[in-house]
Amino acid sequence: MEPSFWHEKWNLQHIGFHQQDINPFLVQYWQELSLPADAQVFVPLCGKSLDMCFLAEQGHQVIGCELNELAVQQFFTDNQLELTQTAVGEHQHYQTEQISVYQGDIFTLPKTITQEVTAFYDRAALIAWPENMRVHYAKQLANLLPCGSIGLLVTLDYPQAALNGPPFAVSPTWVEQHLSDDFDIEVLASQDVLAENPRFTKKAVPWLNEAAYLLKRK
Ligand SMILES: C[S@@+](CC[C@H](N)C(=O)[O-])C[C@H]1O[C@@H](n2cnc3c(N)ncnc32)[C@H](O)[C@@H]1O
């Protein structure tokens, strides 16, 4: 999607993607990554996700990237985190003890920012892109991640014709076809989540699957 789409969503606070609780797959599967507590974890397209707080609570240093300034400000205000703000090139760097967020476009995020990262977490980032942009995003994610880094990817899949994204449907086949050049892929879980998603039931979407993948950057 174009930046203006997301800025409008944040300005109007139409942020149905934002979860009030920590993502259950993150809670259930993060330990599978067997990371040292002080690992640096990259969270692309982080929004104001509370999942960053969960990651910080594990002892990790969290590095987020988010386009919208209001999202970043709300994250730090809502969680009562004192911050410092500096300009780093064209990005604004908001920093507190364990969480850093680079506000700006992921496509221009300098690789030096993520060069010490050993893990990543993508929830509602890959699926935020329509098909024509998704490969471009996936390549940029791979470009930013050091070889050997491991991460959790959470996707949604449903019959795309039944609903306009975002979120866009991403099937296991798409993941295999488009990510396997850059990542080793293991499916951790896949479950029906239609009942918990009224936007999908209201539009009579017949099925909705949430999946978690363990990815390792080759
Ligand atoms: C569907 S939301 C998901 C947010 C978060 N991952 C979560 O789970 O709540 C996608 C986010 O990506 C941000 N975004 C969109 N395009 C971006 C870009 N080019 N660079 C960085 N962030 C972007 C949007 O502002 C939005 O907050």
The ligand as an ORCA input file, in Angstrom:
! r2SCAN-3c Opt
* xyz 0 1
  C      -1.046     -3.932      9.386
  S      -0.078     -2.816     10.300
  C       0.755     -3.930     11.410
  C       1.427     -3.253     12.572
  C       2.045     -4.218     13.584
  N       2.956     -5.155     12.982
  C       1.002     -4.928     14.386
  O       1.046     -6.157     14.467
  O       0.133     -4.254     14.977
  C       1.184     -2.347      9.143
  C       2.033     -1.206      9.613
  O       3.064     -0.975      8.666
  C       3.319      0.407      8.582
  N       3.980      0.628      7.263
  C       3.376      0.623      6.063
  N       4.265      0.836      5.077
  C       5.487      0.971      5.680
  C       6.797      1.225      5.200
  N       7.035      1.387      3.889
  N       7.800      1.298      6.095
  C       7.560      1.147      7.428
  N       6.333      0.914      7.946
  C       5.295      0.828      7.083
  C       1.950      1.031      8.725
  O       1.987      2.388      9.117
  C       1.294      0.119      9.765
  O       1.472      0.618     11.059
*
